[in-house]
Amino acid sequence: MCYPARTVQPQPVVASWAGPVPIVRYRPPGWKMGLMLASMEAVRRLMDLRHRGRAEDLPGVLAAVAPLLDAEAATVLLVDYGQVALHPLRGTAVDLATRLAVENTPAGRAFTTAQQQWLDEGDRGVLWLPLLHGAERLGVLEFRVKTYPSTADRLDLEVIAALVAELIASRRCYGDAVEHTRRRLPMQLAAEIIWNQLPPLTFAVDGTLVTAVLEPCYDVGGDAFDYAANDEILHVALFDTVGHGISASALTTLTLNTYRNARRSGLDLIDTYRSIDKWITAQYRGSFVTAILAELDMATGRYQRISAGHPAELFLRDGRALPQLPTPTAMPLGLGTMVARPPRVIEQQLAPGDTLVLYTDGVTEARDASGTLFGVDRLGDFLLDTMRDGTSAPETMRRLIQAIISYEDGELRDDATAAMLQWRRH
């Protein structure tokens, strides 16, 4: 049985487990492994992969450099698309069926908390380090070692983990090893099209963070999100396309790329709305996309948005839900010519720490076995309860989508997408 491991703190403490009660042993101050020169050689060998090699070559290089880090083994474990388990990167010389659950395992805790975890196994131990590409959680790096590393040596291993994350992010486009590792079910073509166009799920700059989730991850077709940080403006958009499957993903593809073209052309929110609306009408007459198109001034907290027939975002402050912003303020994209009035931009001044949660109706319209909707109130309560526990924004969103899936007994009736935007003055 696995028990949660303690989060590693910057002091030489080792947690071992004998049944449900943790036993803590202390190492003497100054106890260290003297890895500096050897770890620099490990960095050099890993850096060689920048110019040659594939993601699937990384496990072999890690196996070769593990002794330089005074480790018996070093293994990359990537999170799957459903964010429910961690799997060895393709090319690892272990049973590829091996997996570690995200819930209730030390490796999973390293992933969910983005903090080191240590498990003492008697004559050896295991150290898990989060693999972070920016703010994006990729998985964990597992080190099997004979003794608990000193603070200085753990810092060296953190550098190795950061480098490994960068290598995974940069090498993933040159082969399919990362995709093979992360996929636990066949991905439908519509979902393939959408995932290939989305930005990373999580992004942070200074005091501002945006993080999103999509389900069903292997069969999504009509939902999408996008963001971009340009100077002091963070652009955020959430789209919900009518229909499902290939036809919906094709319309979503046009919508996403028209949005990016308008943004990169310097158009404001109103003209961005008009550009997307024009192209949808021209290419998919009779179809439509509901959306929120938003901009946040990261220096001042000034938030502006257009709601194109879309549900209002949740507005959270100091542990409570504030009144929702007016919605809709425009017709759905593709139906804009049905009314003469122009889209209306709503403006809201955020306070430091404010949170906005954008979502598609697949979240609130999820139904349990009795047909009861998940609903906006339940959504707000879930988010507030989770955030009060100090749970990070990416982990809050992961837990939200798991709650939605559980509420619908494991099978979603509609695409469910949500994005959380948090602002703090920088």
N, C-alpha and C positions, 0 to 999 in steps of 0.2 A: 504494500500500500504506500502511496506517495503522500507526504504531508507538505504543507507550504513551507518554503525556506524563508529564512529571515532576509530582508533586504540588507545588502552589504553596506556598511557605513565606513567612513574613512578612519577606522582604527582596527588594529589587528585582532578581530574577533572571529572565531570559527564556531558555526552552529552544526552540531551533529544531532542525529535523530534516533531515539530508541523508543519506539511507540509514539503516542501522541504528545509526549512532553519533551520539548527541546532541551538538550544539554549543551551549555555554553562553556567552551574552553578558551583561555586567553593565551596568546603568544607573547613572549617578552618583547618590550620595545626594541626597535632596531633590527628585529629579525627580518632578513630579506634574502633574495635569491641571486642578486647580482646579475641581472639579465641585460644591462644596457647595451654592451657591445654585441651580444648575440641577437638581441631584439632588433638592432639596427640592420644586421645582416638579414633577418627575416623580412624587415620592411623592404630592403633592396630587392630581394627575390620576388616579393609580391608586386613591387612596382614594375618589374619587368613585364607583367601581364598587361600593363597599360598599352603597350605597343605591339604586343603579339598575344595570341591566346584567346580563348573563349571562356564564357562563364563556367562551362563544365570542366575547364582545366584548373579552376580555383581549388577544388577539393584536393587534388594531387599536390599542388604547391603547398597548401596548408599542412598536409600530412608530412611533407618533407621538412617544413620549417618548425613543426611542433617541438622537436627536441631543442631547437635554439631558444624556445620560450619556456624550457623546462616543463613541457607538457607531454603527456603520453599520446594525446590525440587532440586535434582541433577540428570541429565539425560545424559547417554552416547549416542552420535549420531555417527554412523560409516558411512564412505563414501562407496558408492556402487562400483562395479567393473568398471563401466563406468566413475566414478569420476564426476558424474553430480548432485548428491543429497546426503544428510545426513539423516540417518534413525535411529530411536531408537533401541538400542540393544534388541534382542529377550529376553523376560522376563520382559521388562519394563511395568509398569502398566499404559499404555496410549494406545490410539488407534494406533495400529501398522501401520496403513495406513499413519500416520503423517510423513511428510518429509519436509526438508528444502533444497531448491535449493542451490547449490554451488555458482551459479552466482547471484549477486545482493542481497544478504542477509548478515546480520551481522555474522551469524553462518558460512556461506560460506567464508566470508572474514577472519574469524579466521582460517579456514582450509587452504585457499590459501596463506595467509601471515605468518602463524604460529605465530601470535601475538594475544593477548587478544583483545576482542571486548566487548563494553558495550552499552546497550540500556536502557535509562530511560523511564519507562512506567508510570510515575507520582507517584503513591503511592508505587511503587516497581520497580525493574529493572531486567535485565537479563545480566549475564556475561558469555561469551563463552571463554573457554580456549582450545588451540590446544592439541590434543592427539598425542604425538610423541613417537614412539619407536625407539630410536636412531634418525636417520634422516627421518625415514619412517613416513608418515602422515597417521594416522588411522582414524581420525575424530575430533570431538570436545566434550568437557565436558561442559554441560550447567548447570549453577547455577541460580535459581530464588531466589532473595534476596529482602529484604525490603529497604535496603539502600546500597549505593555504598561502597564497601570494601576499607579500608585504604591500603596503600602500603604494610605494614607488613602483613595484612590479605590476600592480593592478593598473596603474596609470599607463605603463607601457602597453599592457594588453588592451586598454581602451583605445590607444592609438591604432593597434592592429585591427580592432573591430571597426573603427572608423574607416580605415583604409579598405577593409574587406567590403564594407557597405558601398563605398564609392566604386570599387571594382565591379560589384554586382550591378549597380545602376548603369555604369558605362558600358559593360560588356553584354548586357541583356539583349540589346538590339541586334547583335551579330549572330545570334543563334536562338534556339528554342529551349535551352536547358532550364531557364528560370520559369518559363511557361509550363513546361512538362512537370516541373516540381510543384508549382502552385495549383495546378488543375487536378481536382479529385473526381470530376465528372466530365463527360464530353461537353464542350462549349458549343452552343448553337450559333449558327452563322450570324444571326442578328446581334447576339451579344458580342461576338468577335468584332464586328464592325464598330460597335459602340465603345468597347473597352480600348480599342486601338486609337481612339480619338480623345480619350479623357486625360486630364492632367493627373499627377499623383493625388492620392486621396487627402493628403495633409500638407499644408504649407504654413510657414510662420515667418514673419519678418518683424523685428523689433517687438512691439507689444501686441501685434495683431496676428490672429491665427484663423485659418479656415480649414475645416475638415469635413469629409463627406463619406457617405455609404450608399451602396446600391444593392438591391436584391429584386428578383432572384439572380444571383451573380452569373449563373451559367445560361440564363435565358432572358435577360433583360433586353428590351428592344425599343421602348418608347421614352424612357427617362434618360436625362443626361444633366451634367453640371459643368461649369467652367469657371475659371478665375485667372486673373493676371494682375501682377503688381507693377505699376508703371509710375515712377517718381513717387509721389505721396498718395496716389490713388490706387485702391484695390478694387478691381472690377470683379463682380460675382454675378453669375447667372444660373438659374435652375429652370429646366425645360421638362414638360410633360406632353408628349406627342400622342395624338389620338391614334388608337389602334395598337397593334402588336406585330411582332415578326419582322420580316424583311422590309415590308412597305413602311412600317413605322421607323425602322432604323435608317432607311433611306431619307425620309423626311427629317429625322433628327440630325443626320449628317449635314444636310443642307442648312438646317437651322444653326447648328454649332458653327459651321464655317462661315456663314453669313454674319453671325454675331462677331466672330473674330476679325473678319474683314472690316466690318464697320468700326470696331474698337481700334484696330490698327490704322485705320484711315483718319482717326481723330474725331469721329462723330460723337455727339452728345447722346444722352439716353433717348431723347425723343426721335432723333434722326436714326439711331440704331434700331429702334422699334420699327420705324417706317421702312428701313431697308430690309429687315427680315420679313416684315409683313408683305412687302412688294414681291420678294422672290418666292415666298410660299404660295402666294396667290397666282403667280405666273407659272410655277412648275407643278403645283399640287392643288389646283382650284377645288374648293369644297372641303379640303382638309384644314386642320388648325393645330396649333400648339399653345398650351397655356404656359406662362413663364413669369418669372420675376427677374428683372434686369436692374442691377443695383451697382452703386458706386459708394465707396467709403473713403473719405479723406483720413488717412491714417495719422496725420499730424494733429487734426482738430477734432475728430470723431463725428464729422458731418456726414450723415448717411442719407442718400437719395435713392429712390427706386420707382420703377413702374411695375405695377401688377397687371399683367395681361391675362385677365380672366382666371387668375391663380389664387389659391388660398393665401391668406395673410400669414406672414412669418410670425412665430412666437417671439415675444419681446420680454426678456428676462433681466431682472436687476435686483441685486441684493437678496437673492433667495426667494423672489416672488415674481409672478407674471404680471406685466403691465398691460394696459389695454392694447389691443391689436391695432396696427396701422390700417388706414382705410384701404379697402379692396372690393372689387377690382377698380383700377384707374384707367383701364384701356380694354378694348376687345381682345380676345385671344389672337395671337399672331396668325395671319392668314384670313382673318375676318375683319380687319381694320377698316375696310372700305364700306362696311355696313352702317357705320355711323359717321356723321360729319365732324364731330368734335375731335380735337387732337388728343393724344394720350396725355394724362396728367402725371407729373412727377411729384411724389410725396417726399418731404424732407423731415428728418428727425435728428436732433442733436443727441448723440450718445454720451453717456457718462463712463468714466474709466471702469472697466470690468463688466460692462453690458454685454449681453449675449443675444444674438438673433439666430433663430433656427428656421431655415427654409425647408419645406417638405412638399412632396407630391401627395395627391389624395390616396395613393396606395398605402400610405402610412396610417392615416386617420380612418380610412374606410376598411381596414382589415377587420375581419369578423371572426368571433369564436364559434364554437360548435352550436351555440344557441342563436347565432345571428346577430349578437350584440356588437356594435361598432367599437373599435379601439378608441376613436374619438379624440378631439382636441384636448379636452380636460385631462384625460388619462395620459396623453402625450406630455402635456406640461408637467403633470405631477411626477411622471417617470423621470423626466430630465432634471427637475429641481431636486428630487430625492437623490439621484445619482451624483449630481454636482455638489450637493451638500457634504457628501462623504469625501470630497477632495479628489474625486476621479477626474483624470485629465479629459480634455475635450475629445481626442480621438477614441479613447476607451469608452467614454460615454456614448458615442455614436455606434461603436461596435456592439455595446450592450443593448442599445436601442433596437438595432436591427435584429439581434437575437431574440429580443422580447417580442417583436412583431411576428417573427417566424413561429415562435412558440405559441403566440396567441392564435395563429391560424393553423395550429397543429402541424407545423412543418411544411405546409404547402401554400405559398402565396397565390392569391387570386389575381393580383395585379402587381405591376412594378411598384416598388417602394424605394424612394430615394429621399435623402435628407442631407442638408449641409448646415453646419454650425459655424457662425462667425462671431469671434470674440475680439473686443477692442480694449486695449489699455494704452494710455498715453505713453509715448516713447520719448 
